[in-house]
């Protein structure tokens, strides 16, 4: 009985791990668009330091929503991330975005981290 319970718990944990990893997204591209909003005009969800950006050549990322240009839109929520994204835009560097599609702002996936690297 004890062995059966332990095996059931292990199986459930394995399924939970697979479900969580399936919901995580990691994509790489070059920054195409970056937008920030005026704090007085957008005092709610889009007030700085919140900003958003898209990556060239990234038309899908699991269930993450797209911007009007057809690219996936990612939301950043701090100035350090914005500095990374802006630097990558200016230098033509690659950006790898890790996002969890269940964490969103206005339906757009929140970037949990970004990594900047040289293009291949």
Secondary structure, 3 states (H helix, E strand, C coil): CHHHHHHHHHHHHHHHHHHHHHCEEEEEEEEEEEEECCCCCCCCCCCCCCEEEEEECCCCCCCCCECCCCCEEEEECCHHHHHHHHHHHHHCCEEEEEEEEEEEECCEEEEEEEEEECCC
